[in-house]
C-alpha cells in the first residue's frame, strides 16, 4: 500500500484506523464477568463504545435467563436496532455456533440481511482447534471450530446476494489463502476484511508479536493485497501491536470478547485505550463513513 508522506517530518501517514469493539463473545458472564449479556446492557455498551470512537460494533446474543448464547433472530434484531436508534455505527452479528459447519449456519445472517439490518457479517474461512494452553496441559481437547469450504461458499453466496461485507476471522495463515481463493469465486461480494487472530492464551495461530504481523503482511500482500486488514485475537491484549498496525495501515479490534478472561477493563475503556495509542503513534481514528468505504 502506497501511503502519503507528511512533509513536515518525512513520515508515512497511514489511512485512518477503524476501531471495532467486540462487546461480549461466547464466553458467558461466569468466565468474563464484565461482558454484557442482557439486551439492554449490550445496547448501552454498544452506544457508549460508538460515542467513544468505535466505528464498528460486534455482538453475540444471549438468553437472559440462562446466560447462554442463543443466536436468535429476534435477539439480534433488538440489539442492532437498539444501538442504531441512538448512534450511526456498523453493528454486525456472530454466526450461529450451534449450527457450525452446516447449511443452517447463516440462516439468521440471511434473515437480518433481507431486512437490511446488517452491513458486515461473520464468515470465517477455515477450521481450527480452539484450546487454551492451560487446557492442553490439563489433558483437555478444547473444541474444533469447523467451517468447511461448502459452508464458506454458502456464506459468500449470501454476502454476494445481499451486498454485506464478510468479516473473515483468520485463526491460521491458511485462512487467508482459503478466504481469498473462495472470495474470487464470488466477485460481486464486497471485499472481506481480514481480521488476524493472535493469542497469548490459545494455541492457534501466532502470538501477538510484530514479527508475526510482518509474516501475515507478506502473505496478505500476495493473496489479498487490496483488502482491509484488522488486528485482533482471543485471550490477548492487542495493544502492543497497535504501533505496527498504524504503520501498516491496518485496523484494530478491542473488547471483552478478545481480552483475557477475568479482565477488569470495560469495553469503553478498551476503546479509549486503543484510541490513545493510535493517536500516540501518529494515526487517526476512522469515522463510521470511512469504515464503510475502506
C-alpha positions in Angstrom: 0.0 0.0 0.0 1.4 3.4 -1.0 0.9 5.9 1.7 1.2 9.7 1.5 4.2 11.4 3.2 3.9 14.1 5.9 6.0 16.9 4.5 6.9 18.2 8.0 8.7 15.1 9.2 9.0 12.8 6.2 7.0 10.1 7.9 4.4 7.9 6.1 0.8 8.7 7.0 -1.4 5.6 7.4 -5.0 5.6 6.5 -7.4 6.3 9.4 -7.7 3.3 11.7 -11.1 1.7 12.1 -11.8 0.6 15.7 -14.1 -2.4 16.2 -15.5 -3.1 19.7 -16.3 -6.8 20.3 -18.6 -6.4 23.3 -19.0 -9.9 24.7 -18.2 -13.1 22.7 -19.2 -16.7 23.5 -17.7 -16.9 27.0 -20.7 -16.1 29.2 -20.7 -13.8 32.3 -19.3 -16.6 34.5 -16.0 -16.5 32.6 -15.9 -12.8 31.6 -17.9 -11.0 34.4 -17.7 -7.6 32.8 -19.2 -8.5 29.5 -22.8 -7.6 28.7 -25.3 -10.4 28.0 -28.7 -8.7 28.6 -30.1 -6.9 25.6 -30.3 -3.5 27.4 -26.7 -3.8 28.6 -25.4 -4.9 25.2 -27.2 -1.9 23.6 -26.0 0.5 26.2 -22.3 -0.6 25.9 -22.6 -0.6 22.1 -23.8 3.0 22.2 -21.1 4.0 24.6 -18.4 2.4 22.6 -19.6 4.1 19.4 -19.7 7.5 21.2 -16.1 6.8 22.4 -14.9 6.3 18.9 -15.6 2.8 17.7 -17.0 2.7 14.2 -17.9 -1.0 14.3 -19.7 -3.0 17.0 -19.6 -6.8 17.1 -22.2 -8.7 19.2 -23.2 -12.1 20.4 -26.8 -12.6 21.6 -27.7 -14.3 24.9 -30.6 -15.9 26.7 -31.1 -13.5 29.6 -32.3 -16.3 31.9 -29.7 -19.0 31.3 -26.8 -16.6 30.4 -26.0 -18.8 27.4 -25.6 -17.7 23.8 -28.8 -18.3 21.8 -28.3 -16.9 18.3 -31.9 -16.0 17.9 -33.1 -13.6 15.2 -35.3 -11.6 17.5 -32.5 -11.0 20.0 -30.1 -9.9 17.2 -32.7 -7.5 15.8 -33.5 -6.0 19.2 -29.8 -5.3 19.8 -29.0 -4.0 16.4 -32.0 -1.7 16.2 -31.5 -0.6 19.8 -27.9 0.6 19.1 -28.7 2.1 15.7 -31.6 4.0 17.1 -29.2 6.2 19.0 -25.9 6.1 17.0 -24.9 5.7 13.4 -22.5 2.7 13.6 -21.8 -0.6 11.8 -23.3 -3.4 14.0 -22.7 -6.9 12.9 -23.6 -10.4 14.3 -21.8 -13.6 15.0 -22.8 -16.7 13.1 -24.7 -19.5 14.8 -22.3 -21.6 16.8 -24.9 -24.4 17.3 -25.1 -24.7 13.5 -21.4 -24.5 12.8 -20.4 -26.2 9.6 -23.9 -26.8 8.5 -26.3 -25.4 5.9 -28.2 -23.5 8.6 -25.1 -21.6 9.9 -26.1 -18.4 8.1 -29.9 -18.7 8.3 -30.1 -15.8 10.8 -27.5 -13.8 8.9 -29.6 -14.1 5.8 -32.7 -13.0 7.5 -31.0 -10.0 9.0 -29.6 -9.1 5.6 -33.0 -9.5 4.0 -34.3 -6.7 6.3 -31.3 -4.5 5.6 -30.2 -4.7 9.2 -26.5 -5.6 8.6 -23.6 -4.2 6.6 -21.0 -6.8 7.8 -21.3 -10.4 9.0 -19.1 -13.1 10.4 -17.8 -15.5 7.8 -14.7 -17.4 8.9 -12.7 -19.1 6.1 -11.4 -22.2 7.8 -11.3 -24.6 10.7 -9.1 -24.7 13.8 -8.6 -26.3 17.2 -9.6 -23.8 19.8 -8.0 -24.7 23.1 -6.1 -22.8 25.8 -2.6 -23.8 26.8 -3.8 -24.5 30.3 -6.5 -26.8 28.9 -3.9 -28.7 26.9 -1.7 -29.1 29.9 -4.6 -30.5 31.9 -5.5 -33.0 29.2 -8.5 -31.2 27.7 -9.1 -31.1 24.0 -10.9 -27.8 23.7 -13.2 -27.8 20.6 -12.9 -28.0 16.9 -14.2 -24.8 15.3 -15.3 -26.1 11.9 -16.1 -24.3 8.7 -15.9 -26.5 5.6 -15.4 -25.0 2.1 -19.0 -25.7 1.4 -20.1 -23.7 4.4 -17.9 -20.8 3.5 -19.2 -20.8 -0.1 -22.7 -20.7 1.3 -21.9 -17.7 3.4 -20.2 -15.9 0.5 -23.2 -16.6 -1.8 -25.5 -14.9 0.7 -23.0 -12.0 1.1 -22.9 -11.6 -2.7 -26.7 -11.6 -2.9 -27.3 -9.0 -0.2 -24.1 -7.0 -0.5 -22.8 -7.1 3.0 -19.0 -7.3 3.8 -17.7 -10.7 5.1 -15.7 -10.3 8.3 -13.0 -13.0 8.0 -11.5 -14.1 11.3 -8.2 -15.7 10.4 -7.1 -18.1 13.1 -4.3 -19.5 11.0 -2.4 -18.3 7.9 -4.2 -20.8 5.7 -7.5 -18.9 6.4 -6.1 -16.0 4.4 -5.3 -18.2 1.4 -8.6 -20.1 1.5 -10.6 -17.0 2.1 -9.0 -15.1 -0.8 -9.5 -18.0 -3.3 -13.1 -18.6 -2.3 -13.9 -14.9 -2.4 -12.6 -14.8 -6.0 -15.4 -17.2 -6.9 -18.0 -14.6 -5.8 -16.6 -11.4 -7.4 -19.7 -9.3 -6.7 -19.2 -9.8 -2.9 -17.7 -6.8 -1.1 -14.1 -7.3 -0.3 -13.7 -9.1 3.0 -11.9 -7.6 5.9 -9.2 -10.0 7.1 -9.2 -10.0 10.9 -6.0 -11.6 12.1 -6.4 -13.6 15.3 -3.5 -13.5 17.7 -3.4 -15.1 21.2 -1.4 -15.4 24.3 -3.8 -17.9 25.9 -4.8 -20.1 23.0 -2.7 -22.4 20.9 -4.0 -21.3 17.5 -2.1 -19.0 15.1 0.7 -16.6 16.2 1.4 -14.9 19.5 0.9 -11.1 19.3 4.4 -10.0 18.1 5.5 -7.6 15.4 7.4 -10.3 13.6 4.2 -12.4 13.4 2.3 -9.4 12.0 5.0 -8.9 9.4 4.7 -12.5 8.3 1.0 -12.0 7.9 1.6 -8.8 5.9 3.8 -10.7 3.4 1.1 -13.3 2.9 -1.7 -10.7 2.6 0.4 -8.7 0.1 0.5 -11.8 -2.1 -3.0 -13.2 -1.6 -5.3 -10.2 -0.8 -3.3 -7.0 -1.5 -6.3 -4.7 -1.8 -8.2 -6.0 1.2 -8.6 -4.1 4.5 -6.9 -5.9 7.5 -7.6 -5.7 11.2 -5.5 -7.0 14.2 -7.4 -8.8 16.9 -7.4 -12.1 18.8 -8.7 -14.1 21.7 -7.2 -14.2 25.1 -4.9 -11.3 24.3 -4.1 -7.7 24.9 -3.6 -6.4 21.3 -2.3 -3.0 22.4 1.3 -4.0 21.7 0.5 -4.4 18.0 -1.1 -1.0 17.5 2.1 0.7 16.5 2.7 -1.8 13.7 -0.9 -1.8 12.8 -0.9 2.0 12.3 2.3 1.8 10.3 0.9 -0.8 8.0 -2.5 0.9 7.6 -4.3 -1.9 9.4 -7.3 -1.6 11.7 -7.8 -2.6 15.3 -10.4 -4.6 17.3 -10.6 -4.5 21.0 -13.3 -5.6 23.5 -14.2 -8.0 26.2 -14.6 -10.8 23.7 -10.9 -10.7 23.0 -9.5 -9.7 26.4 -8.1 -12.4 28.7 -10.8 -13.9 30.8 -11.5 -12.2 34.1 -10.4 -8.8 32.7 -11.1 -5.8 34.9 -11.3 -3.5 31.9 -14.6 -2.2 30.4 -15.4 -2.1 26.7 -15.4 1.7 26.7 -12.0 1.8 28.5 -10.6 -0.6 25.9 -11.8 1.6 23.1 -10.4 4.7 24.7 -7.0 3.0 25.4 -6.8 1.9 21.7 -7.6 5.5 20.5 -4.9 6.9 22.8 -2.3 4.5 21.4 -3.3 5.1 17.8 -3.0 8.9 18.2 0.3 8.5 20.1 1.6 6.6 17.0 0.6 9.5 14.7 -2.5 7.8 13.4 -6.1 9.0 13.1 -9.3 7.2 14.2 -11.7 6.4 11.3 -15.3 7.7 11.2 -18.2 5.4 10.5 -18.3 6.7 6.9 -14.6 5.8 6.5 -15.2 2.4 7.9 -18.0 1.8 5.4 -15.8 2.9 2.5 -12.5 1.2 3.5 
